[in-house]
Amino acid sequence: MLHLHLVAAVAGCALAQHRRTYVRRSRRHNRPAPALSRQSNREEEVGRGEESGRNRSRRGLTHSPSPPPPPPAPPRPARSPFLRFPTSSASSRFSSLPPSSSPGAPPRAPPASPWRAYTLQEAAAFAAAAGNGTVLLAAVSGPYLPFLSNWLISVSRADQVLVIAEDYETLERINAAWPGHAVLVPPAPDAQAAHKFGSQGFFNFTSRRPRHLLQILELGYSVMYNDVDMVWLADPFPYLVGDHDVYFMDDMTPVKPLDHSHELPPPGKKGRTYICSCMIFLRPTEGAKLLLRKWIEEMKEQPWSKQRKSNDQPAFNWALNKTAGQFYVAKMAMSSVKQLTEAMLQVDVYLLPQSAFPTGGLYFKNKTWVKETKGKHVIIHNNYITGFEKKIKRFRDHGLWLVDEHSDESPLGRI
């Protein structure tokens, strides 16, 4: 009898531990997946999500930067009427198969994945349901999935993340683990060629970026884009001060004064600036849209070639240099008199502080500067280095490869 009591007690403890583990995990990413629609031309909506509330301090990523205090969070808006969250009937239309007509009939092929019909407008509406007007955007192909997971662990606003998957396998893998947060905007580029820096595949991959950003802005929402080889050490949104059209970080390594100007830096030796297209925040203004359209134009004028081996960043800088601080004409509807008027507006840009948003060539190579600015760093970019293994090693050497010990904090788990 005593033996039976002991077995029951051990089993009870194991069940209790299992329940505690399940509750902890279920609280992290518990948003329901969106109901998928077969239509591909709905109105898009993009939004900003609430803080995810992860325990960042035990990873050693939290310090005490001193930005201006963020404004109080507005009340959570009502969910979009376009959103339809999954029900048993909604999900069954994709998963259930009709029975064979006879026992001897050959098995039917499984239906195509519903995520291939998932549109950007549906994905944007799903991301919008988590917030109040801003979406966090990333783009990724299969080889960079571990970097996406690493970035997501550091991001404090994961619920508002929308991932542009650049191949169908990546689309399926992300949505299998984190339904609704990934979408593919066809046509898909060559997944195998898209990850080598300087290749034509990499150019094709990055050249899609301004189009994705412009689509979201045209819906009337703000968007922050991040490369996935970044890590957040603090929330960047308190640094988006003022009401500028576009915010960005410098990609140059020379140290700037802590109180440096926030205007567009002067052009370098090539006649243009060296602003990084890796981290951009845009408001849905005519100025930001003009910049993106100019970026797209510059990409067409500077196509990839074996001699040039370009990427999207030079075109982004040429677009900035040709639009920043300049005036443009916008047509606005006068609702009171129902007529159009022309208004002169200015493209307003803002350079983020170098101490908070350093380029990898500064953060990883200037130990003196890192010590002098300790506690001020917000987003770290693992650039000025190429190759997956080299990037991972550098992150590990600086305690920023989070997936080794904190993969359970990523909505993707261990990739």
N, C-alpha and C positions, 0 to 999 in steps of 0.2 A: 504493500500500500504506500509506504514511504517513497519507494522508487517511482510510482506513478505520479505522486505529488511533485516530485523533483522534475520529472519530464514535462509536466504541465506548466510548471513555473518557468522553465527555460524557454518553452515554446511561446509563452505569453510575453516574455521579455523580447524575444526576437520579433514578434509581431508588432510590438509597440515601437521598437527601433525602426522597423520598416515603415510604419505609418509616419513617424517623425521625419524620416528622410524624404518620403513622398511629399509631405506638406511643404518642406523647405524648397524642394525643387519646383513644385507646382506654383508656388507664389512668385517665382522669378519671371516667367514668360507665360502668362495664363490668358492672353488675349485669344478669343476664338478666331478661327480662320474665316475669311470672307466666303460668302456663297458665290460660287463661280457662275458667271453668265456666259451664254453662248454668243451674245451679241458683242460686237467689237467696236461700237461707235457711240458709247455713252459719254456724257459730260464727265470730265476729270475733275477731281478735287484733291488737293494736297494740303496737309496740315502739320501742325507741330504737336508733339507728344509731351507727356509729363515726364518728370525725372523718374528713372527706374528704381532708384533707392538701393543699389547694390552696396554691399559692405566693401568699400574701396580701401579703407584704412589698413586692413589686414594684408593687402597686397603691397603696401608700402608706396602707393602712388599718390597719396593725398599729402599736399603740403598747404601752406597758408598764403596763397597769392593775395595781393591787395588791390584787386580791381575795384571800380566803382560798384556799389551794391546793386544787385539786379533788382528790377522793379518787381512788385508782388505779382504772382502768377494770376492771370485772369481766370474767371470761372470757366470750368470745362464746358465747351459748347455741346449742344445736342448733336447726336450722331446724324450723319448725312442721311436724308431720306433715300439716297441711291444705294445705301449699304443694305445688304441682306445677308445676315449671318447664317451659318449652316444649320440645317435641320436634317433629320433622318431622310426625309424625302428628297431634299436638295442634294445631299451627298450620294444617295442611292442611284441617282440618274447617271452618275459617272462610274459607279463601282459595280452595279448589278449587271449581270449578263443574262440575256434571255435563254431559256433552256433549249437544248438541241431538239430538233423536230422529231428525231427518233433515236433510240439507243445506239444504233450503228452509225449515226452521222458523225463526220469529223468534228473535232472541237473547234469552236469559234475562236477567232483571234481576239485577244483582249482589246478593249477600246483604247483609243489614243488618250494620252494623259490630258486631263482637263487644264493643266497649267499652260499648255501650248496655246490655248484659246484665251488665257488670262491676259487682259489688256492693261496698258499703262494707266488708263483712266480708272479701271477697277482697283489696281494696286495703289494708285495715288489716293483714291477715296478711302481705302483701308488704312493707309498711313495717316490720312487726315483725321480719321476718327480718334486717333490717340492724342491729338493736340489742337492747337489754336492758330494755325496758319503757317507753320514752318515744317519742312521735311528735311531729314538728313539723307543725303544721296551718296551712294557708292556704286562703283561698277567693278565687276570682277569676272575673270575667266577661271577655269578649273584649277590651274596651277597656283593661283593666289588664294584659294579657299582657306588655308591655314592662316594667312595674313588677315583675311576678313574676320575669322573667328577671334584672332588676337585683338584686332581693333574693336570688335563688339564687346569684348570683356571690359575694355577701358571706357567705353562710351557710357555716359550716365543717362542717355536719353534713347535707349535702344528701341523703345516702342514706336518711335517715329521714324525709324530707319526704313528706307526703301533701297533695295539692291537691284541694280540693272545687271542681270546675268547675261553674259556675252556668248553663251553656248547652252544648248538644251540640257546637256548632262548636269551642268552647274545649276540651272533652273530647277531641275527635279531634285537635286540633292539638298538645296537650301529649303525649298518648300516642303520637302518630306520631313525635315527637322523643325522648320519654323514656318508653317503654312501662311501664305499670303504676303510675305515680305520680299519676295523676289519676282521679277517679271523680265521677260525677254522682249525687246523691241526689234522685230524683224526688219531686214534680214540679219541673221547671225553671222558675224565674221568668223574666219578660220580660227578655231580655238587653239590649235597647236602653234599657229604662227603669231598669236597675239601677245605672247608674254616676253619675247626677246626684245630688249630695248634697242632701238635703232633700226629694227626690221620694218618691212612694209606692213606686215601684220600688226605690229605695235602701232604704227601710224594709223592704220584703218581702225584699230580699237579705240585709240584716243580721239580720233577725229569725230567720233559720234557724240562725244561729251557735250559740246555746246548745243547740239540739237536737243538732247535730253533736258538740259537745263532750260532752254528756251520754251520747250513744251510746258514745263511746270510753271514758269513765270507767266505764260499766256493764260493760265488758269486763274491767276490772281493770288498766288501764294509765294512766300519766300522759300529759299532753298539754300542749304549749306552742302557743298560738295567736299568730300574728303577722299584722298587716295587711301587704300587699305594698308599701306605700309607706314601708317601713322599710329601713334598712341596718345590718348588723352591723359594728361596728368591732372587736369582741372576742367571745369565747365567753361567753354570759350564764349558762351553767349553774353556774359556780363561785359565783355570787351567790345562788343558791337555797339559802341556808343554813337549817339547822334542818329541822324536819319538819312544816311548816305545811300546811294544806289548800289555800290559794290564795295566789298571788303576783301583784302587779300594780304599775303605775306611775301616779303622779299626773299629771293633765292640767293642773294649774295652773302659771302662769308665775312667781309670786313665788319668790324664791330662798330655799331652805331651808339651815339649817346643815349642814355635812358630816356631823355626827353626829346628824341628825334622827331622830325616833322612827320606828319601823317599824310602828306601829299605824295603824289606819284614821284618816285626818285628820278633823277636825270638819266638820260640814255647812256648806255655803256659804249664800248668800242665798236660794236656792230650797229650803232645808230638806234638802238632800242633798249628798253629796260630789261631787267632780269627778274620779273615777278613770277612766282611759282603758280602754275595752274593746278597745283595739288590740293589747295585749300581755298575755296572761294565761297563767300556768302553774298547772295543777291536778293534784293527786294524786288517785288513785282512792279517796277517803275518803267517808264518809257526809256529812261537812260540805261538801265540794266539790259533791257531788251535790245536797244540799239547796239550796245557793246557785243552781245552774243551774236547778233546778225553780222556784225563786222568781223567777228572771230570766224564765223562760218565762211565768209567771203575770203578772208585771208588764207584759210586752209585750202580753198580751191585754187588760189593764186600761187600757193607754195606746195605743190604736191610732192609726195615722196619720190626720191630717185636714188640710185646707187651712189651718186656723188654727194647728194645733200643729206640723205638719211635723216630726214626731219621728223619731228613729232608735233604735238599740238601747242607746245609752250611758246615757241617763237611767234606763231600766228596770234596767240593770245596777247602777247606783248605788243605786237604791231597794232592790234585792234585797240589796246589800251592807249597807246601813244597817239593814235589817230582820233580818239573820241573823248578821252578824259579831259575834263575842264572845258570842253567845247560846247557850243550851243547847237541845238537842233530844233526843228519845228515839229510839233506834235498836234494832231487834230483831236480835239475833245468835243464831245457832244454837250450842248447847253440844254439841259432838260427843261429849263423854264421857258425858253423860246423855241426849242426844238430846231436849233440850227447849229452849224459847225463854226468854230472859231479857231484861229491859229494862235498858239502860245509858244513863246520862246522859253525853253527849258535847258538846264545844264546837266551834263553827265557828271555826277558827283562821286568821286572815288575816295577810299580811305585805306591807308597803309597801316596794318596792325603792328603793335609794338614788337620789335625784334626780341626783346627779353622774354616775351611770352610765346612767340611763334618763331623760333629760330629754325633756320635751314639745317639739314643734317651735316653739311660741311662745316658748320660752326659748332653745333652741340656736341658732335662726336669727336671733334678734332681739336677743340680749344678748351682744355681742362681749366685753365685760369679763368676764362670767361664764365664757364659753368659754375665755378665756385662763387664768383662775384655776383652772379644773378640767381643763386640758389633760392628756391621758394617762389620764383616768378614764372617758371616755365609752365605752359598750358598744353600745347600740342607739339609733339616731337615727330619730325618726318625723317624716315630712314632712307634719305636719298644721298647723293654723292657717292654711291656704291652700286654695283650691278651684280646680279646673281642671287638666286634664292638662298643658297647656303650661306653666302657671305652676309646677306641681310639678317638671316636668322641668328647667325653667330654674333653679329654686332648687337642685336637686341638682347641676346642671352648675356653677353658680357656686361651689359648695362642694366640688367635686371628688368628688361622690358618685354621679354618673350613670355607672356602670361599664360599661354596655353599649356605649358609644361605642368603647372601646379593648379591652375584655375580654370581648366576646360569646362568644369561643371557650371561655371558662371556664364558661359557662352550659350546663347540660344541654339547654336549649332552642335554643341557638345564637342567631342574630340573628333576632328576631321582627319 
